[in-house]
Amino acid sequence: MHYGILGTTTAHHDDGTAVPVGGARLRALLTALALRQGRPVPADLLVDEVWDTGPPQDSSAALQTLVGRLRRTIGRDEVGSGPAGYWLTGPATDVADFQRLTGEGRRALDAGDHALAAERLRAALALWRGPALADLPDRTGPATRLEAQREEARRHRITADLGLGRAAELVAELAELCERHPLDEPLQLLMIRALHESGRTAEALRHYERARRALAEELGVDPGRGLRSLHAELLAPADRRAPAPQPARSAPLG
């Protein structure tokens, strides 16, 4: 079986045949189990995640009934149980696929293989069908971490595309992202690079000034070294300009 939780919860047989998963609580249970990718989930934690603020009076019996429904839906052998809780015995998920592809993409980017990096990262991002863990009543914790991984993968993909000379194609996408995240310095750096490499250096300088003001007004800080270095390069005479620096990469998210 293969499970999808980067969007509404799905289940598919190995041959690609979809398995209908009906009912909000059944999808929430499958989401909570698939998120752990085969690790046991204690029963009390599953009750909290599936029923959120309204657990049933006999939560243990209700969970057992719901697990029975899930076994009838995806196969009895697909759900293991024991003193440690419940788990999926064949935990192939789109989350695992996404993390594998983003890891391959980051390694290719570090090695300077922009074409391979762009291909792997684009494939990873294509796995997303909507908000992560859409069927969990409370998505705040793990969904936030997955969304952060998605944004990081998108930045790496943009960096790879810049390395392939696609700056002009990226300006509109980066403008939208920068509007949503005006205090994100690595994102602002990518936007300035894309403008400059598209032959729009005057706009790149204006964007730097907007980013500088936003950081000063909202956080009371100056731009970091990466932005300041790129700004200095743009101000230098054309014959003295060095290639634009790569944005600093943050550590992989767990």
C-alpha positions in Angstrom: 0.0 0.0 0.0 1.0 3.6 -0.6 -0.5 6.5 1.5 -0.8 10.1 0.6 -1.0 12.8 3.3 0.4 15.8 1.4 -3.2 16.9 0.8 -6.3 15.0 1.5 -5.6 11.5 2.7 -5.4 8.8 0.1 -4.5 5.1 -0.1 -3.5 3.1 -3.1 -2.6 -0.5 -3.8 0.9 -1.2 -5.2 -0.7 -1.4 -8.7 -2.0 2.1 -8.3 -5.6 1.2 -7.7 -7.2 3.7 -5.3 -8.8 2.5 -2.0 -11.7 4.7 -1.0 -11.2 6.0 2.6 -14.6 7.3 3.7 -15.4 9.2 6.8 -13.5 12.1 8.4 -12.4 10.2 11.5 -11.2 7.2 9.4 -9.1 9.6 7.3 -7.8 11.3 10.4 -6.7 7.9 11.9 -5.0 6.9 8.6 -3.2 10.3 8.5 -1.9 10.0 12.0 -0.6 6.5 11.4 0.9 7.3 8.0 2.7 10.4 9.4 4.7 8.1 11.7 5.8 5.9 8.8 5.6 2.6 10.6 6.5 3.7 14.1 3.9 2.7 16.8 1.5 5.5 17.9 0.2 5.2 21.5 -3.6 4.8 21.7 -4.1 7.9 23.9 -2.2 10.0 21.3 -4.3 8.6 18.5 -7.5 9.5 20.4 -6.2 13.1 20.9 -5.3 13.5 17.3 -8.4 11.9 15.8 -11.1 13.4 18.1 -9.1 16.5 19.1 -11.3 18.4 21.6 -14.2 16.0 21.7 -13.1 12.5 22.6 -15.8 9.9 23.2 -16.6 8.7 26.7 -15.1 5.3 26.1 -12.2 6.4 23.9 -10.4 3.0 24.0 -13.4 1.1 22.6 -14.1 3.9 20.1 -10.5 3.7 18.8 -10.6 -0.1 18.6 -13.8 0.2 16.5 -12.2 2.8 14.2 -9.1 0.6 13.8 -11.3 -2.3 12.9 -12.9 -0.1 10.2 -9.5 0.9 8.9 -8.4 -2.7 8.7 -11.5 -3.6 6.7 -10.8 -0.7 4.4 -7.1 -1.2 3.6 -6.5 -4.8 4.7 -6.2 -6.4 8.1 -2.5 -7.0 7.8 -1.8 -3.4 7.0 -2.4 -2.2 10.6 -0.2 -3.7 13.4 -1.0 -3.4 17.1 0.6 -4.1 20.4 1.4 -2.7 23.8 3.1 0.3 22.2 0.0 1.2 20.1 -0.9 0.9 16.5 1.2 1.3 13.3 1.1 0.8 9.6 3.0 -2.4 8.6 3.8 -1.1 5.0 4.4 2.6 5.6 5.1 3.8 2.0 4.1 7.5 2.0 4.3 10.6 -0.2 6.1 12.2 2.8 8.9 9.7 2.6 9.0 10.2 -1.2 9.1 13.9 -0.8 12.0 13.8 1.7 14.0 11.4 -0.4 13.7 13.5 -3.5 14.5 16.8 -1.7 17.5 15.1 -0.1 18.7 14.0 -3.6 18.0 17.5 -4.9 20.0 19.3 -2.2 22.9 17.0 -2.7 22.9 17.6 -6.4 22.7 21.3 -5.8 25.7 21.1 -3.4 27.6 19.3 -6.1 26.8 21.9 -8.7 24.5 19.7 -10.8 21.7 22.3 -11.3 19.8 20.2 -13.9 19.6 17.2 -11.7 18.8 19.3 -8.6 15.9 21.1 -10.4 14.5 17.8 -11.7 14.5 16.1 -8.3 13.2 19.1 -6.4 10.4 19.7 -9.0 9.4 16.1 -8.7 9.3 16.4 -4.9 7.1 19.6 -5.0 4.7 17.9 -7.5 3.8 15.4 -4.8 1.9 18.1 -2.9 -1.9 18.0 -3.6 -3.0 20.6 -1.0 -2.3 21.4 2.7 -0.2 18.8 4.5 -2.2 16.5 6.8 -5.5 18.1 5.6 -7.6 15.5 7.4 -6.2 15.9 10.9 -8.5 18.1 13.1 -5.4 19.9 14.5 -2.6 20.3 12.0 -0.5 23.0 13.8 2.6 21.0 14.8 3.6 18.4 12.2 1.9 20.2 9.3 3.8 23.4 10.1 7.1 21.4 9.9 6.2 19.8 6.6 5.1 23.1 5.1 8.5 24.6 6.2 10.2 21.7 4.4 8.1 22.5 1.3 9.2 26.1 1.3 12.8 25.1 1.7 12.6 22.7 -1.2 11.0 25.5 -3.3 13.9 27.8 -2.5 16.4 25.1 -3.5 14.5 24.5 -6.7 14.6 28.3 -7.5 18.3 28.3 -6.8 18.8 25.4 -9.2 16.8 27.2 -11.9 18.9 30.3 -11.4 21.9 28.2 -12.0 20.4 27.0 -15.2 20.0 30.6 -16.5 16.2 30.8 -15.9 16.2 34.1 -14.0 13.7 35.9 -16.1 11.2 33.0 -15.7 11.5 33.2 -11.9 10.8 36.9 -11.3 7.0 36.6 -11.1 7.1 33.5 -8.8 9.7 35.2 -6.5 7.7 38.4 -6.4 4.7 36.5 -5.0 6.8 34.7 -2.4 8.5 37.9 -1.3 5.2 39.6 -0.8 4.1 36.8 1.4 7.4 36.6 3.3 8.9 40.2 3.3 11.3 39.4 6.2 12.7 36.2 4.7 16.3 37.3 3.8 17.3 34.2 1.7 14.1 34.7 -0.4 14.8 38.4 -0.9 18.4 37.5 -2.0 17.0 35.1 -4.6 14.7 37.8 -5.9 17.5 40.4 -6.2 19.6 37.8 -8.0 16.8 37.0 -10.4 16.2 40.7 -11.2 19.9 41.4 -11.7 20.5 38.3 -13.8 17.5 39.3 -15.9 19.2 42.6 -16.7 17.0 44.6 -14.3 19.7 45.8 -11.9 18.0 49.1 -11.1 14.9 47.1 -10.0 17.1 44.8 -8.0 18.6 47.8 -6.1 15.1 49.1 -5.4 14.0 45.7 -4.1 17.0 45.6 -1.8 16.0 49.0 -0.4 12.5 47.7 0.3 13.8 44.7 2.0 16.2 46.8 4.1 13.4 49.1 5.2 11.1 46.1 6.1 13.8 44.5 8.3 14.5 47.8 10.0 10.9 48.7 10.7 9.6 45.2 11.6 12.7 43.7 13.4 15.0 46.6 14.1 17.9 44.9 12.3 20.1 45.5 9.3 20.3 43.1 6.3 22.6 40.1 6.9 25.9 39.6 5.3 24.6 37.8 2.2 22.2 40.6 1.2 24.8 43.3 2.0 27.5 41.6 -0.1 25.1 41.2 -3.0 24.1 44.9 -2.7 27.8 45.9 -2.8 28.3 43.8 -5.9 25.4 45.5 -7.7 26.8 48.9 -6.8 30.2 48.1 -8.1 31.2 49.0 -11.7 30.2 46.3 -14.2 33.8 45.3 -15.0 34.5 44.6 -11.3 31.4 42.6 -10.4 31.9 39.1 -9.2 29.3 36.4 -9.8 26.3 36.9 -7.4 26.7 34.8 -4.2 24.6 31.8 -3.5 22.0 32.2 -0.7 23.0 30.6 2.6 21.3 27.2 3.0 19.6 26.3 6.2 20.1 23.0 7.8 17.7 20.2 6.6 14.5 20.1 8.6 13.6 16.9 10.4 
